[in-house]
């Protein structure tokens, strides 16, 4: 495993625990990495997640974990169930 793969796992864990978007600069700070290294690791995460139930979304230099769009109906069921009981 190269250093970008290892960084990708660190970023994945941070995003999972945060539960909300994290700025790229904050991810760099938390992982003791450069912004460029974080961008490369995020790209690796995006590629790895492509066939899974999650996606790694980058928008306005913020990174987040989101559910895959094609699984929206399942996610919607869960959310409705939690809200309505």
Secondary structure, DSSP 8 states (H G I E B T S, - for coil): --HHHHHHHHHHHHHHHH-S-EEHHHHHHHTT--HHHHHHHHHHHHHHHTTSSEEEEEETTEEEEEE-GGGHHHHHHHHHHHHH-
